[in-house]
Amino acid sequence: MTDNARRSPIDTTPYTLEMPEAPVSWPEIFGRDRPVELEIGSGKGLFLANAARGNPSHDFLGVEMAKKYAYKAAERLAKANLSNVKILPGDARRFLHLFVPAASVSAVHIYFPDPWWKTRHRKRRVFCEDFVVDVAKSLTPGGDFLIATDVEEYFGVMMELMDRHEEFTEQARPEPKTPEHEHDYLTNFERKYRIEGRPIHRAHYKKTTA
Ligand SMILES: C[S@@+](CC[C@H](N)C(=O)[O-])C[C@H]1O[C@@H](n2cnc3c(N)ncnc32)[C@H](O)[C@@H]1O
């Protein structure tokens, strides 16, 4: 019995991807050659499910370090019977650095990354200089990089890092949408924080170099 099957009564195998050992081929993973969007730290997969449903001409891959959440996300995708989305349980920084081919993804999304409040834990933050370098490498020219966080200080750090990277040009800051139902939010954390009335900081960059 696979690890996956032990955790879930639903067959999530078609929705999960193992950490590869070499750079990936997107057409091999998705069985076709279409724009691919990556989400870093997908949690329980609300963004992936909504985005895949809303953009059937794109393929989506979420990378989520916590296996428990990755399999919850896989269950959500399986229940929704979506054919253009998968989740990879594992470290997104490692995946992006080693296994995503250069100029191969049309968008990278990172929503509410863990802030790691204690100074001695800050080095665990996903959004750091090396991460931005790897996002710049991975995006196609014209590709989108979308960011949201409720942590003002972390947002400031992100914006400073982005300012130093001339590959990116900032676009109009995304506006929150008006939710039409309880799952009509960008992510689970977005839903929680909007209901609590916390301010949310959002940014959108385009890779404007080749
Ligand atoms: C605060 S949660 C936000 C989840 C989701 N994006 C949302 O907004 O609802 C941050 C998520 O990032 C995941 N994470 C942290 N470091 C990661 C890494 N290096 N690679 C992949 N996922 C990571 C955590 O396990 C957690 O599920």
The ligand as an SDF file (V2000), in Angstrom:
LIG
                    3D

 27 29  0  0  0  0  0  0  0  0999 V2000
    0.4390   29.9440    6.5240 C   0  0  0  0  0  0  0  0  0  0  0  0
    0.2200   28.5510    5.4840 S   0  0  0  0  0  0  0  0  0  0  0  0
   -0.6650   29.2210    4.0780 C   0  0  0  0  0  0  0  0  0  0  0  0
   -1.3110   28.1410    3.2470 C   0  0  0  0  0  0  0  0  0  0  0  0
   -2.0780   28.6680    2.0080 C   0  0  0  0  0  0  0  0  0  0  0  0
   -1.1660   29.2970    1.0710 N   0  0  0  0  0  0  0  0  0  0  0  0
   -3.1610   29.6150    2.4100 C   0  0  0  0  0  0  0  0  0  0  0  0
   -2.9960   30.8300    2.1780 O   0  0  0  0  0  0  0  0  0  0  0  0
   -4.1790   29.1660    2.9420 O   0  0  0  0  0  0  0  0  0  0  0  0
    1.8500   28.3360    4.7910 C   0  0  0  0  0  0  0  0  0  0  0  0
    2.0120   26.9890    4.1300 C   0  0  0  0  0  0  0  0  0  0  0  0
    3.2850   26.9120    3.5150 O   0  0  0  0  0  0  0  0  0  0  0  0
    3.8050   25.6030    3.7250 C   0  0  0  0  0  0  0  0  0  0  0  0
    5.2650   25.6780    3.5710 N   0  0  0  0  0  0  0  0  0  0  0  0
    6.1560   26.2470    4.4080 C   0  0  0  0  0  0  0  0  0  0  0  0
    7.4230   26.1140    3.9180 N   0  0  0  0  0  0  0  0  0  0  0  0
    7.2950   25.4380    2.7400 C   0  0  0  0  0  0  0  0  0  0  0  0
    8.2210   24.9910    1.7670 C   0  0  0  0  0  0  0  0  0  0  0  0
    9.5310   25.2190    1.9060 N   0  0  0  0  0  0  0  0  0  0  0  0
    7.7460   24.3170    0.6960 N   0  0  0  0  0  0  0  0  0  0  0  0
    6.4170   24.0770    0.5660 C   0  0  0  0  0  0  0  0  0  0  0  0
    5.5060   24.4880    1.4480 N   0  0  0  0  0  0  0  0  0  0  0  0
    5.9280   25.1590    2.5160 C   0  0  0  0  0  0  0  0  0  0  0  0
    3.3470   25.2480    5.1230 C   0  0  0  0  0  0  0  0  0  0  0  0
    3.3720   23.8720    5.3560 O   0  0  0  0  0  0  0  0  0  0  0  0
    1.9350   25.8450    5.1250 C   0  0  0  0  0  0  0  0  0  0  0  0
    0.9730   24.9070    4.6900 O   0  0  0  0  0  0  0  0  0  0  0  0
  1  2  1  0
  2  3  1  0
  2 10  1  0
  3  4  1  0
  4  5  1  0
  5  6  1  0
  5  7  1  0
  7  8  2  0
  7  9  1  0
 10 11  1  0
 11 12  1  0
 11 26  1  0
 12 13  1  0
 13 14  1  0
 13 24  1  0
 14 15  1  0
 14 23  1  0
 15 16  2  0
 16 17  1  0
 17 18  1  0
 17 23  2  0
 18 19  1  0
 18 20  2  0
 20 21  1  0
 21 22  2  0
 22 23  1  0
 24 25  1  0
 24 26  1  0
 26 27  1  0
M  CHG  2   2   1   9  -1
M  END
$$$$
